[in-house]
Amino acid sequence: MPASISKTSIWTNMNVIVSMKFGSHLYGTSTLLADTDYKAVYIPEARDIILQRTQGTIHTGRSKAESERNVAGDVDTETFSLQQYFKLLTEGQTGALDMLFNPRPETATPLWGHIVRNKEKLLTKKSAAFVGYCRQQANKYGIKGSRVSAAKAAMERFRDLMDQAGTTAKVGDFFFGEDLVIDEFTYTTTKETTKGNHESYFVCCDRMVGFKNTVKEAHSIYARIYQMYGDRAKKAETNEGIDWKALSHAVRVGHEALELLKTHHITFPLPNAPHILDIKQGKLPYKAVAEEIEGLLVEVENASLSSDLPDIADQEFIDDLVYRVYSRQVPWFTGRYDD
């Protein structure tokens, strides 16, 4: 870690068990304009543990406006308590997994070495975080053309129902019985909203409209979605308005998920780092990147079904380790209560 950081780092007075460079420096996709990210795991102080004031995640970095991005020279740190780190890891969060497979941490105690040696007890087939990120980007840009068509069909469906039955007619007046699958992105479903109470919904492109809503409200919602997808699709055709960095992350985590599910490992620097960097710098056609993300979504979901990773992590191992580590921080009280 650079001296300028080590002198002012939040880790100076913390019991850190591992610290590492993260982000593009780990992936092998850094450029001269790259900022620097660090991540670490720490053991909380005894007082914070006893009073249950442990900070799960501590962020430090330059203050920025809400939409402002990091620039070259910026340094961000993210530090997790040991218990919080395990929580993120068992949820399948990509950042926590990347930390576990980082081959070159800048500092690492024997405790971190013990965790890494027992990583098989911590890995699961939970690819939800991976798939969720890829799907989030796919939805954001309306990547699949049929998604735009589905939104348009839903908009037109409710416009026709308004013409036939009036604007106050309810969505549920036209959908009943068993849950219905209309197309890849459109269906009806029933959910338990409160204990013993079930509500039905029309769903298109991940946006739900309750059966108690009017067809006018449904038309308005899907018209907005269609317009949003349509505008983004038009811009995408000319490579305008695309967050290439976000799309490069979607491709990256998709490939990481496949490797993890198939081999129980994630390789750093990334074997396909040049390809990821090309996407990040907007050098590839949007359509090709979009198709790659859609393909990865299918591959990861299929790999998750066939993976021999367990469904859940070894929680007993985690609990026992956290208990032993935190117990060493909190010795038995031997003083007098009336001092």
C-alpha positions as CSV (number, residue, x, y, z in Angstrom):
1,M,0.0,0.0,0.0
2,P,1.4,3.5,-0.9
3,A,2.9,5.3,2.1
4,S,0.5,8.2,1.6
5,I,-2.4,5.8,2.2
6,S,-0.9,3.9,5.0
7,K,-0.4,7.0,7.1
8,T,-4.0,8.2,6.8
9,S,-5.8,4.9,6.3
10,I,-8.7,4.0,8.5
11,W,-6.9,0.7,9.1
12,T,-4.2,2.3,11.2
13,N,-5.9,1.6,14.5
14,M,-7.9,-1.4,13.3
15,N,-7.2,-5.1,13.8
16,V,-7.1,-5.9,10.1
17,I,-6.7,-9.5,9.0
18,V,-6.4,-8.9,5.3
19,S,-6.2,-5.9,3.0
20,M,-5.9,-5.9,-0.8
21,K,-6.1,-3.8,-4.0
22,F,-9.4,-4.5,-5.7
23,G,-11.3,-3.6,-8.8
24,S,-9.5,-3.2,-12.1
25,H,-6.1,-3.7,-10.5
26,L,-7.2,-7.2,-9.4
27,Y,-9.0,-8.0,-12.7
28,G,-6.2,-6.9,-14.9
29,T,-8.2,-4.2,-16.6
30,S,-6.7,-1.1,-15.1
31,T,-5.7,1.9,-17.3
32,L,-3.7,5.1,-16.6
33,L,-7.0,6.7,-15.7
34,A,-8.1,4.1,-13.2
35,D,-8.8,5.0,-9.6
36,T,-7.6,2.7,-6.8
37,D,-9.9,0.5,-4.7
38,Y,-8.9,-1.3,-1.5
39,K,-10.9,-3.8,0.5
40,A,-10.2,-5.3,3.9
41,V,-11.6,-7.4,6.7
42,Y,-11.2,-6.5,10.4
43,I,-11.9,-7.8,13.9
44,P,-14.0,-5.3,15.9
45,E,-12.9,-4.0,19.3
46,A,-14.2,-5.8,22.4
47,R,-16.3,-2.8,23.5
48,D,-18.1,-2.6,20.1
49,I,-18.7,-6.4,20.2
50,I,-20.2,-6.3,23.7
51,L,-22.3,-3.2,23.1
52,Q,-23.4,-4.6,19.6
53,R,-22.1,-1.4,17.9
54,T,-19.9,-3.2,15.4
55,Q,-19.8,-1.5,12.1
56,G,-20.4,-4.1,9.4
57,T,-19.1,-2.0,6.6
58,I,-16.9,1.1,6.7
59,H,-16.4,3.2,3.6
60,T,-13.8,5.9,3.2
61,G,-12.9,8.0,0.2
62,R,-13.2,11.4,-1.4
63,S,-16.6,13.1,-1.0
64,K,-18.4,13.1,-4.3
65,A,-21.7,14.3,-5.7
66,E,-24.4,11.6,-6.1
67,S,-23.8,11.0,-9.8
68,E,-20.0,11.8,-9.8
69,R,-17.7,9.0,-10.7
70,N,-14.2,8.4,-9.4
71,V,-11.2,9.8,-11.4
72,A,-7.6,8.9,-11.6
73,G,-5.9,9.3,-8.3
74,D,-9.0,8.7,-6.2
75,V,-8.7,6.1,-3.5
76,D,-11.7,4.3,-2.0
77,T,-11.6,1.8,0.8
78,E,-14.3,-0.6,2.0
79,T,-13.7,-2.6,5.2
80,F,-15.9,-5.4,6.5
81,S,-16.1,-6.9,9.9
82,L,-15.3,-10.6,10.0
83,Q,-19.0,-11.5,10.6
84,Q,-20.2,-9.1,7.8
85,Y,-17.7,-10.5,5.4
86,F,-18.9,-14.1,6.0
87,K,-22.5,-12.9,5.5
88,L,-21.7,-11.4,2.1
89,L,-19.7,-14.5,1.2
90,T,-22.5,-16.9,2.0
91,E,-25.0,-14.8,0.0
92,G,-22.7,-15.3,-3.0
93,Q,-21.9,-11.6,-3.3
94,T,-19.3,-11.1,-6.0
95,G,-17.1,-8.7,-4.1
96,A,-16.7,-11.1,-1.2
97,L,-15.9,-14.0,-3.5
98,D,-13.4,-12.0,-5.5
99,M,-11.6,-11.2,-2.2
100,L,-11.4,-14.8,-1.3
101,F,-9.7,-15.7,-4.6
102,N,-7.3,-12.7,-4.7
103,P,-3.9,-14.3,-5.1
104,R,-1.9,-11.3,-3.9
105,P,-3.4,-9.6,-0.9
106,E,-1.1,-6.8,0.4
107,T,-1.4,-7.9,4.0
108,A,-2.7,-11.2,5.3
109,T,-2.6,-12.7,8.7
110,P,-2.6,-16.5,9.5
111,L,-6.4,-16.1,10.2
112,W,-7.0,-15.1,6.6
113,G,-4.8,-18.0,5.4
114,H,-7.0,-20.3,7.5
115,I,-10.1,-18.9,5.8
116,V,-8.7,-19.3,2.3
117,R,-7.6,-22.9,3.0
118,N,-11.2,-23.7,4.1
119,K,-12.9,-21.9,1.2
120,E,-14.6,-25.1,0.1
121,K,-16.7,-24.8,3.2
122,L,-17.7,-21.3,2.2
123,L,-18.6,-21.7,-1.4
124,T,-22.2,-22.4,-2.6
125,K,-24.0,-22.6,-5.9
126,K,-25.8,-19.4,-5.1
127,S,-25.3,-17.5,-8.3
128,A,-28.2,-15.2,-7.6
129,A,-25.9,-12.2,-7.1
130,F,-24.0,-13.0,-10.3
131,V,-27.1,-13.5,-12.3
132,G,-28.9,-10.6,-10.6
133,Y,-26.2,-8.1,-11.7
134,C,-26.2,-9.4,-15.3
135,R,-29.9,-9.3,-15.4
136,Q,-30.0,-5.8,-13.9
137,Q,-27.8,-4.5,-16.8
138,A,-29.9,-6.4,-19.3
139,N,-33.1,-4.9,-18.0
140,K,-31.5,-1.4,-17.8
141,Y,-30.6,-1.4,-21.5
142,G,-33.5,-3.5,-22.8
143,I,-30.8,-5.8,-24.2
144,K,-33.0,-8.4,-25.6
145,G,-35.1,-7.2,-28.5
146,S,-38.1,-9.3,-27.4
147,R,-38.2,-7.4,-24.1
148,V,-39.1,-4.3,-26.1
149,S,-41.7,-6.2,-28.0
150,A,-43.2,-7.6,-24.8
151,A,-43.5,-4.1,-23.3
152,K,-45.1,-2.9,-26.5
153,A,-47.6,-5.8,-26.5
154,A,-48.6,-5.2,-22.9
155,M,-49.1,-1.5,-23.6
156,E,-51.3,-2.3,-26.6
157,R,-53.2,-5.0,-24.7
158,F,-54.3,-2.5,-22.0
159,R,-55.0,0.2,-24.5
160,D,-57.4,-2.2,-26.3
161,L,-59.0,-3.2,-23.0
162,M,-59.6,0.5,-22.2
163,D,-61.3,1.0,-25.6
164,Q,-63.5,-2.0,-25.0
165,A,-64.4,-1.7,-21.3
166,G,-63.5,1.8,-20.3
167,T,-60.7,3.3,-18.2
168,T,-62.1,2.2,-14.8
169,A,-62.2,-1.5,-15.6
170,K,-59.9,-3.5,-13.4
171,V,-57.0,-5.6,-14.6
172,G,-58.4,-8.6,-12.8
173,D,-61.6,-8.5,-14.8
174,F,-59.6,-10.0,-17.8
175,F,-57.3,-12.5,-16.1
176,F,-58.5,-15.2,-13.8
177,G,-58.0,-18.9,-12.9
178,E,-54.5,-20.4,-12.9
179,D,-51.4,-18.4,-13.3
180,L,-50.9,-17.6,-17.0
181,V,-47.7,-17.5,-19.1
182,I,-48.1,-15.1,-22.0
183,D,-44.5,-14.9,-23.3
184,E,-40.9,-15.0,-22.0
185,F,-41.4,-11.7,-20.2
186,T,-45.1,-11.6,-19.5
187,Y,-47.2,-13.7,-17.1
188,T,-49.7,-13.5,-14.2
189,T,-48.8,-14.6,-10.7
190,T,-50.2,-14.8,-7.2
191,K,-48.2,-13.8,-4.1
192,E,-48.8,-13.8,-0.4
193,T,-48.7,-10.2,0.6
194,T,-49.5,-10.7,4.3
195,K,-50.0,-13.9,6.2
196,G,-53.1,-15.6,4.7
197,N,-53.7,-12.8,2.2
198,H,-52.9,-13.4,-1.5
199,E,-52.9,-10.9,-4.3
200,S,-52.7,-11.5,-8.0
201,Y,-50.6,-9.5,-10.5
202,F,-49.9,-9.0,-14.2
203,V,-46.2,-9.0,-14.8
204,C,-44.3,-7.7,-17.8
205,C,-40.5,-7.0,-18.0
206,D,-40.3,-7.4,-14.2
207,R,-42.9,-4.7,-13.5
208,M,-45.9,-5.9,-11.6
209,V,-49.4,-4.4,-11.8
210,G,-52.0,-5.6,-9.3
211,F,-55.4,-7.1,-10.5
212,K,-57.0,-4.3,-8.5
213,N,-55.4,-1.6,-10.6
214,T,-57.3,-0.2,-13.5
215,V,-56.5,-1.0,-17.1
216,K,-55.7,2.7,-17.6
217,E,-53.1,2.6,-14.9
218,A,-51.6,-0.6,-16.4
219,H,-51.5,1.0,-19.9
220,S,-49.7,4.1,-18.5
221,I,-47.1,1.9,-16.7
222,Y,-46.3,-0.2,-19.7
223,A,-46.3,2.7,-22.1
224,R,-43.6,4.3,-20.0
225,I,-41.6,1.0,-20.0
226,Y,-41.9,0.7,-23.8
227,Q,-40.8,4.2,-24.3
228,M,-37.8,3.7,-22.0
229,Y,-36.7,0.5,-23.7
230,G,-37.4,2.0,-27.1
231,D,-35.3,5.1,-26.4
232,R,-32.5,3.0,-25.0
233,A,-32.6,0.5,-27.9
234,K,-32.4,3.4,-30.5
235,K,-29.4,4.9,-28.7
236,A,-27.8,1.5,-28.3
237,E,-27.9,1.0,-32.1
238,T,-25.5,4.0,-32.5
239,N,-23.6,3.2,-29.3
240,E,-25.0,6.2,-27.5
241,G,-25.9,6.5,-23.8
242,I,-24.3,3.2,-22.9
243,D,-22.6,2.6,-19.6
244,W,-19.8,0.5,-21.0
245,K,-18.2,0.1,-17.6
246,A,-21.4,-1.4,-16.2
247,L,-21.7,-3.7,-19.1
248,S,-18.1,-4.8,-18.8
249,H,-18.8,-5.7,-15.1
250,A,-21.9,-7.7,-16.3
251,V,-19.8,-9.8,-18.7
252,R,-17.0,-10.2,-16.1
253,V,-19.2,-11.5,-13.3
254,G,-21.0,-13.8,-15.7
255,H,-17.7,-15.5,-16.7
256,E,-16.6,-15.5,-13.1
257,A,-19.8,-17.3,-12.1
258,L,-19.3,-20.0,-14.8
259,E,-15.8,-20.7,-13.6
260,L,-16.8,-20.8,-10.0
261,L,-19.8,-23.1,-10.6
262,K,-17.7,-25.5,-12.8
263,T,-14.3,-25.5,-11.1
264,H,-14.8,-24.0,-7.5
265,H,-12.3,-21.4,-8.4
266,I,-12.0,-17.8,-9.8
267,T,-8.8,-16.9,-11.7
268,F,-7.2,-13.5,-11.2
269,P,-6.1,-11.6,-13.2
270,L,-9.0,-12.5,-15.4
271,P,-8.1,-14.8,-18.3
272,N,-10.3,-12.7,-20.6
273,A,-9.0,-9.3,-19.2
274,P,-8.3,-7.9,-22.7
275,H,-11.9,-8.7,-23.8
276,I,-13.4,-7.1,-20.7
277,L,-11.2,-4.0,-21.2
278,D,-12.4,-3.7,-24.8
279,I,-16.0,-3.7,-23.6
280,K,-15.2,-1.2,-20.8
281,Q,-13.6,1.2,-23.4
282,G,-16.6,0.8,-25.8
283,K,-14.5,-0.8,-28.6
284,L,-17.1,-3.6,-29.3
285,P,-20.5,-3.3,-31.0
286,Y,-23.2,-2.9,-28.5
287,K,-25.2,-5.7,-30.1
288,A,-22.4,-8.2,-29.7
289,V,-22.0,-7.3,-26.0
290,A,-25.8,-7.5,-25.5
291,E,-25.9,-11.0,-27.0
292,E,-23.0,-12.1,-24.8
293,I,-24.8,-11.0,-21.7
294,E,-28.0,-12.8,-22.7
295,G,-26.0,-15.9,-23.4
296,L,-24.2,-15.7,-20.1
297,L,-27.5,-15.4,-18.2
298,V,-28.6,-18.7,-19.7
299,E,-25.2,-20.4,-19.2
300,V,-24.9,-19.4,-15.5
301,E,-28.5,-20.5,-14.7
302,N,-27.8,-23.9,-16.3
303,A,-24.4,-24.2,-14.6
304,S,-26.0,-23.5,-11.3
305,L,-28.4,-26.4,-11.8
306,S,-25.6,-28.9,-12.6
307,S,-23.0,-27.6,-10.2
308,D,-21.7,-29.9,-7.4
309,L,-21.3,-26.9,-5.1
310,P,-23.5,-27.2,-2.0
311,D,-26.7,-25.1,-1.7
312,I,-25.6,-23.5,1.5
313,A,-22.2,-22.8,3.2
314,D,-21.0,-24.6,6.3
315,Q,-22.6,-22.3,8.9
316,E,-21.2,-24.3,11.8
317,F,-17.7,-23.6,10.6
318,I,-18.4,-19.9,10.2
319,D,-20.1,-19.6,13.6
320,D,-17.4,-21.5,15.4
321,L,-14.7,-19.4,13.8
322,V,-16.3,-16.0,14.5
323,Y,-17.1,-17.1,18.1
324,R,-13.5,-18.1,18.7
325,V,-12.0,-15.0,17.1
326,Y,-14.5,-12.6,18.9
327,S,-14.0,-14.4,22.2
328,R,-10.3,-13.6,22.2
329,Q,-11.3,-10.0,21.8
330,V,-13.6,-10.1,24.8
331,P,-11.9,-11.6,27.9
332,W,-14.1,-12.3,31.0
333,F,-14.7,-9.3,33.2
334,T,-12.7,-9.5,36.3
335,G,-13.2,-6.1,37.9
336,R,-15.6,-4.9,40.6
337,Y,-19.0,-3.5,39.7
338,D,-18.9,-1.0,42.5
339,D,-15.6,0.7,41.6
